[in-house]
């Protein structure tokens, strides 16, 4: 797996789940990210949210994790998709649907990446309250590398009216990786 010359900081992953034991899905995803991607340095709150882009009676739990890694962006994408699969995600032709786990690469430092299978910053960030609210827990004043606005400004301008409610769920940072 291709690696960076040095550890890259400022990587933000969006996690979402609306099938099965949602809290356990988040815990397992965080453990796998910590073991297979890099150290998790900060976590947003956990939010219960309406489905976005489709109808479902199952609400999502969403959060954002700040990660450091040595993986290059393409290797990070491959690893996050492997984690989704380990946690029961089955990809279908339907773009938006219920899932046991979704891990999106929201930001990779300040890099702008436009590849066939990967666009970073994630292009739908400004349209999704369920991403912007937890991002603002961690980096409200950070400037979006393409839109040149802070994430708190993007949240104010967001037209998404879906319900995003902070839960009482408190997840711990996994222990530091060995090696």
N, C-alpha and C positions, 0 to 999 in steps of 0.2 A: 504494500500500500504506500503510495507516494506521501512524502512528508515534507513539511516546511523546514527551512534551515534553523528556525528558532520557534519558540512557542508564540502562537498568535493569541492575543487577548481581544476582548470586545466582540466575542461571538455570542449571538443571542439566538436561542432556539425556542420556538413556540411549541408547546405541547397541548394536545387536546384529546379527550376521550369521552364517548357517550355510550359505550357498550360494556357490559360486564361490570366488574367491581372497579368503578372509576378511580377511587382513591388508590387501590392496589396497583392499577395500571400505571398511574403517575409515579408511584414509589418505584415500581420495577423499571420504568423508563429512566428515571433518574439514576438508579443503580447501574443500569447498562450503559448509559451515557458516561457516567463517571469511570466505569471499567474500560470502555471501548473507544471513547472519544477523547476525553481529557477531564481535567478537574473542573467541577462546578464551583464557581466562586460566589454566586448569589442567586437567590430565587425570589420571584415575585410572590404576591399572594396567590391563592387559588380562587378562581372565579367560576361561578355557575352561570352558564350562558345559553341563550337560545341557539338552535342550529342556524347556520348561515348558508344561504344558497339552496336550501331544501327544507322540506317539512319532516319533522319527526317528533314523537312524543317524548323521546329521550333527550334530556338536556345535557350539555357538555360540561365537563370541568376543564378549564383552560388555565395555563400559567406560562411564564417565561423563565428560562434558565440562562444565566450568563456562564459561559464556558471558555476555558483556554484549551488549545489543542496544538498539535504539531501536524495534523492532517491538512492536506491541501483541500480546497473546496470540493473538488469532484470526489475525493475519498471520503470527505465528511458526508456528502450526500449519500454515497453508497452505504456508509455505516448507519446513518439515520434510517434508511429504508430497511436495512437488515434488522435494526431494533424494532421497527414497526412490525415486521413480519414475525419476529420472535414473540411479540406480544399479541399475535393473532390477527393482524391486519391483513385483509385480503383485498388487493387492488382490483377494481372493476373498471369498466368503460364509463361508468357514471362518475362525473367529475366530483360532485359533492354528495356525500352520503354518510350514514352512520359508520363509526369505526371504533375499534378497541383502542387504537393509538394512532395519532398523527404527530409527526415531528417535522416542523418546518424550519429551515434555515432562514431566519429573519435578517440577520446582519452578520457579516464576516469582517470584523474590524470596520474600517472605512472603505473597504474595497467595493467597487462596482463590477459585477460579473454578469455578462450576457452570453450565456452558452445555450446550446440547444436544450439541454436538460436541466439547466440551473440558471436562475436569475436572482441576483442579490444586489441590493436589498430586495426582499420579497416584494413583488409588485403590488400585492393586495393590502399591504400594511395600512395605507391611508383610508381604506374602505372598511376596515374591520375593527369595531370597538373591542371585540374580545381579544385582539392582539394589542391594540394601543393602550388599553387600560393597564394590563400587567406590565407592558413596556414602560409606562410612565411611573410604575412603582420603582423601577430600577434606574431609568435614564430620562427623566422628563425634560431635561435641558439639553440633551444631546441633539446634534444637528443631523437630520437625515442626509446621507451623502449625495443624494440625487435631487431631492426636493428643496434642500437648503432651508428647512424649517425645523424647529424643535418638535420632538414627539408630543409634547403637551400642546403645541399649536395645532399639530395635525389632529389630535384628539378633539380639540374644540371645533375644528372644521369638519369633522367626520359626519357624514350623513346617515350612517348606520344607526338605526333606532332599536336594535336588538337589546334585550335586557342583559346586563352584565353586573352580577351581584357578587361582592366579595363574600367568601364563606369563612367559617371558623376553622377550616382545615389548615393545619400547620405542618408543613413537611420540612424535615431536617435536611441539611446538606449532607450528602454521602461523605464518608471519610476520604482523605486524600489518597490518590492512587499510589501504588508502590512502583518505584522505578520511574 
